[in-house]
Amino acid sequence: MDTHEKPAPTSEAIAEENRRMRRLRMMVQMALEVIAQGELPYEEASNLATATRRVALQLFPGKEDAYDLLYRPKFQRLMSEVYRLQ
């Protein structure tokens, strides 16, 4: 066995990662829904998007690039749509 190989994840580790993924998806969906209502001032909506990213990175440290690839465009698109940004 190569000394650089990581051991296979345990079923508990997989279950924990699945829980964190569900939490992240639910949190992002809720934030997007709140922003889509259009009732928040732009600054508060922007703060909500920023806070969502911060919590996501607490759940998945070191995954900034993945978050920015998967979720940042959704927030940017929605913010542009709701707040009529150019």
Biotite code that builds the C-alpha atoms (Angstrom):
import biotite.structure as struc

atoms = struc.array([
    struc.Atom([0.000, 0.000, 0.000], chain_id="A", res_id=1, res_name="MET", atom_name="CA", element="C"),
    struc.Atom([1.291, 3.441, -0.946], chain_id="A", res_id=2, res_name="ASP", atom_name="CA", element="C"),
    struc.Atom([2.032, 5.497, 2.173], chain_id="A", res_id=3, res_name="THR", atom_name="CA", element="C"),
    struc.Atom([0.402, 8.533, 0.536], chain_id="A", res_id=4, res_name="HIS", atom_name="CA", element="C"),
    struc.Atom([-2.974, 6.877, 0.043], chain_id="A", res_id=5, res_name="GLU", atom_name="CA", element="C"),
    struc.Atom([-5.723, 7.911, 2.408], chain_id="A", res_id=6, res_name="LYS", atom_name="CA", element="C"),
    struc.Atom([-7.680, 5.146, 4.097], chain_id="A", res_id=7, res_name="PRO", atom_name="CA", element="C"),
    struc.Atom([-11.181, 4.589, 2.742], chain_id="A", res_id=8, res_name="ALA", atom_name="CA", element="C"),
    struc.Atom([-13.745, 6.766, 4.529], chain_id="A", res_id=9, res_name="PRO", atom_name="CA", element="C"),
    struc.Atom([-15.853, 5.080, 7.168], chain_id="A", res_id=10, res_name="THR", atom_name="CA", element="C"),
    struc.Atom([-19.607, 4.831, 6.831], chain_id="A", res_id=11, res_name="SER", atom_name="CA", element="C"),
    struc.Atom([-19.844, 7.376, 9.674], chain_id="A", res_id=12, res_name="GLU", atom_name="CA", element="C"),
    struc.Atom([-17.618, 9.824, 7.772], chain_id="A", res_id=13, res_name="ALA", atom_name="CA", element="C"),
    struc.Atom([-19.700, 9.374, 4.632], chain_id="A", res_id=14, res_name="ILE", atom_name="CA", element="C"),
    struc.Atom([-22.924, 9.899, 6.581], chain_id="A", res_id=15, res_name="ALA", atom_name="CA", element="C"),
    struc.Atom([-21.487, 13.054, 8.173], chain_id="A", res_id=16, res_name="GLU", atom_name="CA", element="C"),
    struc.Atom([-20.444, 14.442, 4.791], chain_id="A", res_id=17, res_name="GLU", atom_name="CA", element="C"),
    struc.Atom([-23.924, 13.705, 3.438], chain_id="A", res_id=18, res_name="ASN", atom_name="CA", element="C"),
    struc.Atom([-25.478, 15.572, 6.399], chain_id="A", res_id=19, res_name="ARG", atom_name="CA", element="C"),
    struc.Atom([-23.223, 18.574, 5.759], chain_id="A", res_id=20, res_name="ARG", atom_name="CA", element="C"),
    struc.Atom([-24.107, 18.518, 2.045], chain_id="A", res_id=21, res_name="MET", atom_name="CA", element="C"),
    struc.Atom([-27.836, 18.439, 2.816], chain_id="A", res_id=22, res_name="ARG", atom_name="CA", element="C"),
    struc.Atom([-27.413, 21.306, 5.268], chain_id="A", res_id=23, res_name="ARG", atom_name="CA", element="C"),
    struc.Atom([-25.463, 23.320, 2.703], chain_id="A", res_id=24, res_name="LEU", atom_name="CA", element="C"),
    struc.Atom([-28.019, 22.724, -0.065], chain_id="A", res_id=25, res_name="ARG", atom_name="CA", element="C"),
    struc.Atom([-30.899, 23.649, 2.257], chain_id="A", res_id=26, res_name="MET", atom_name="CA", element="C"),
    struc.Atom([-29.116, 26.776, 3.475], chain_id="A", res_id=27, res_name="MET", atom_name="CA", element="C"),
    struc.Atom([-28.275, 27.945, -0.057], chain_id="A", res_id=28, res_name="VAL", atom_name="CA", element="C"),
    struc.Atom([-31.831, 27.253, -1.243], chain_id="A", res_id=29, res_name="GLN", atom_name="CA", element="C"),
    struc.Atom([-33.334, 29.200, 1.663], chain_id="A", res_id=30, res_name="MET", atom_name="CA", element="C"),
    struc.Atom([-30.993, 32.152, 1.096], chain_id="A", res_id=31, res_name="ALA", atom_name="CA", element="C"),
    struc.Atom([-31.825, 32.195, -2.621], chain_id="A", res_id=32, res_name="LEU", atom_name="CA", element="C"),
    struc.Atom([-35.550, 32.075, -1.855], chain_id="A", res_id=33, res_name="GLU", atom_name="CA", element="C"),
    struc.Atom([-35.317, 34.976, 0.618], chain_id="A", res_id=34, res_name="VAL", atom_name="CA", element="C"),
    struc.Atom([-33.354, 37.070, -1.886], chain_id="A", res_id=35, res_name="ILE", atom_name="CA", element="C"),
    struc.Atom([-35.786, 36.153, -4.699], chain_id="A", res_id=36, res_name="ALA", atom_name="CA", element="C"),
    struc.Atom([-38.672, 37.640, -2.697], chain_id="A", res_id=37, res_name="GLN", atom_name="CA", element="C"),
    struc.Atom([-37.074, 41.020, -3.355], chain_id="A", res_id=38, res_name="GLY", atom_name="CA", element="C"),
    struc.Atom([-38.044, 42.430, 0.019], chain_id="A", res_id=39, res_name="GLU", atom_name="CA", element="C"),
    struc.Atom([-34.520, 42.853, 1.389], chain_id="A", res_id=40, res_name="LEU", atom_name="CA", element="C"),
    struc.Atom([-32.519, 45.961, 0.645], chain_id="A", res_id=41, res_name="PRO", atom_name="CA", element="C"),
    struc.Atom([-29.614, 45.168, -1.703], chain_id="A", res_id=42, res_name="TYR", atom_name="CA", element="C"),
    struc.Atom([-27.033, 45.454, 1.082], chain_id="A", res_id=43, res_name="GLU", atom_name="CA", element="C"),
    struc.Atom([-28.857, 42.937, 3.293], chain_id="A", res_id=44, res_name="GLU", atom_name="CA", element="C"),
    struc.Atom([-29.245, 40.513, 0.395], chain_id="A", res_id=45, res_name="ALA", atom_name="CA", element="C"),
    struc.Atom([-25.534, 40.848, -0.330], chain_id="A", res_id=46, res_name="SER", atom_name="CA", element="C"),
    struc.Atom([-24.741, 40.233, 3.348], chain_id="A", res_id=47, res_name="ASN", atom_name="CA", element="C"),
    struc.Atom([-26.953, 37.124, 3.277], chain_id="A", res_id=48, res_name="LEU", atom_name="CA", element="C"),
    struc.Atom([-25.044, 35.771, 0.268], chain_id="A", res_id=49, res_name="ALA", atom_name="CA", element="C"),
    struc.Atom([-21.731, 36.492, 2.010], chain_id="A", res_id=50, res_name="THR", atom_name="CA", element="C"),
    struc.Atom([-22.881, 34.849, 5.252], chain_id="A", res_id=51, res_name="ALA", atom_name="CA", element="C"),
    struc.Atom([-24.056, 31.791, 3.312], chain_id="A", res_id=52, res_name="THR", atom_name="CA", element="C"),
    struc.Atom([-20.594, 31.436, 1.766], chain_id="A", res_id=53, res_name="ARG", atom_name="CA", element="C"),
    struc.Atom([-18.940, 31.835, 5.173], chain_id="A", res_id=54, res_name="ARG", atom_name="CA", element="C"),
    struc.Atom([-21.066, 29.062, 6.712], chain_id="A", res_id=55, res_name="VAL", atom_name="CA", element="C"),
    struc.Atom([-20.484, 26.840, 3.668], chain_id="A", res_id=56, res_name="ALA", atom_name="CA", element="C"),
    struc.Atom([-16.734, 27.200, 4.157], chain_id="A", res_id=57, res_name="LEU", atom_name="CA", element="C"),
    struc.Atom([-17.116, 26.334, 7.840], chain_id="A", res_id=58, res_name="GLN", atom_name="CA", element="C"),
    struc.Atom([-18.896, 23.150, 6.770], chain_id="A", res_id=59, res_name="LEU", atom_name="CA", element="C"),
    struc.Atom([-16.322, 22.455, 4.036], chain_id="A", res_id=60, res_name="PHE", atom_name="CA", element="C"),
    struc.Atom([-13.024, 24.178, 4.870], chain_id="A", res_id=61, res_name="PRO", atom_name="CA", element="C"),
    struc.Atom([-10.722, 24.778, 1.928], chain_id="A", res_id=62, res_name="GLY", atom_name="CA", element="C"),
    struc.Atom([-13.486, 24.387, -0.659], chain_id="A", res_id=63, res_name="LYS", atom_name="CA", element="C"),
    struc.Atom([-13.660, 28.049, -1.710], chain_id="A", res_id=64, res_name="GLU", atom_name="CA", element="C"),
    struc.Atom([-13.137, 27.215, -5.378], chain_id="A", res_id=65, res_name="ASP", atom_name="CA", element="C"),
    struc.Atom([-15.917, 24.629, -5.378], chain_id="A", res_id=66, res_name="ALA", atom_name="CA", element="C"),
    struc.Atom([-18.329, 27.058, -3.693], chain_id="A", res_id=67, res_name="TYR", atom_name="CA", element="C"),
    struc.Atom([-17.415, 29.843, -6.101], chain_id="A", res_id=68, res_name="ASP", atom_name="CA", element="C"),
    struc.Atom([-17.904, 27.535, -9.078], chain_id="A", res_id=69, res_name="LEU", atom_name="CA", element="C"),
    struc.Atom([-21.211, 26.023, -7.938], chain_id="A", res_id=70, res_name="LEU", atom_name="CA", element="C"),
    struc.Atom([-23.033, 28.656, -5.906], chain_id="A", res_id=71, res_name="TYR", atom_name="CA", element="C"),
    struc.Atom([-21.585, 32.124, -6.532], chain_id="A", res_id=72, res_name="ARG", atom_name="CA", element="C"),
    struc.Atom([-23.040, 32.282, -10.080], chain_id="A", res_id=73, res_name="PRO", atom_name="CA", element="C"),
    struc.Atom([-26.513, 31.458, -8.723], chain_id="A", res_id=74, res_name="LYS", atom_name="CA", element="C"),
    struc.Atom([-26.322, 34.292, -6.206], chain_id="A", res_id=75, res_name="PHE", atom_name="CA", element="C"),
    struc.Atom([-24.901, 36.710, -8.793], chain_id="A", res_id=76, res_name="GLN", atom_name="CA", element="C"),
    struc.Atom([-27.574, 35.835, -11.355], chain_id="A", res_id=77, res_name="ARG", atom_name="CA", element="C"),
    struc.Atom([-30.385, 36.191, -8.826], chain_id="A", res_id=78, res_name="LEU", atom_name="CA", element="C"),
    struc.Atom([-29.033, 39.451, -7.381], chain_id="A", res_id=79, res_name="MET", atom_name="CA", element="C"),
    struc.Atom([-28.749, 40.889, -10.894], chain_id="A", res_id=80, res_name="SER", atom_name="CA", element="C"),
    struc.Atom([-32.297, 39.823, -11.681], chain_id="A", res_id=81, res_name="GLU", atom_name="CA", element="C"),
    struc.Atom([-33.905, 40.993, -8.431], chain_id="A", res_id=82, res_name="VAL", atom_name="CA", element="C"),
    struc.Atom([-31.992, 44.269, -8.089], chain_id="A", res_id=83, res_name="TYR", atom_name="CA", element="C"),
    struc.Atom([-31.750, 45.032, -11.835], chain_id="A", res_id=84, res_name="ARG", atom_name="CA", element="C"),
    struc.Atom([-27.958, 45.172, -11.836], chain_id="A", res_id=85, res_name="LEU", atom_name="CA", element="C"),
    struc.Atom([-25.949, 45.552, -15.028], chain_id="A", res_id=86, res_name="GLN", atom_name="CA", element="C"),
])
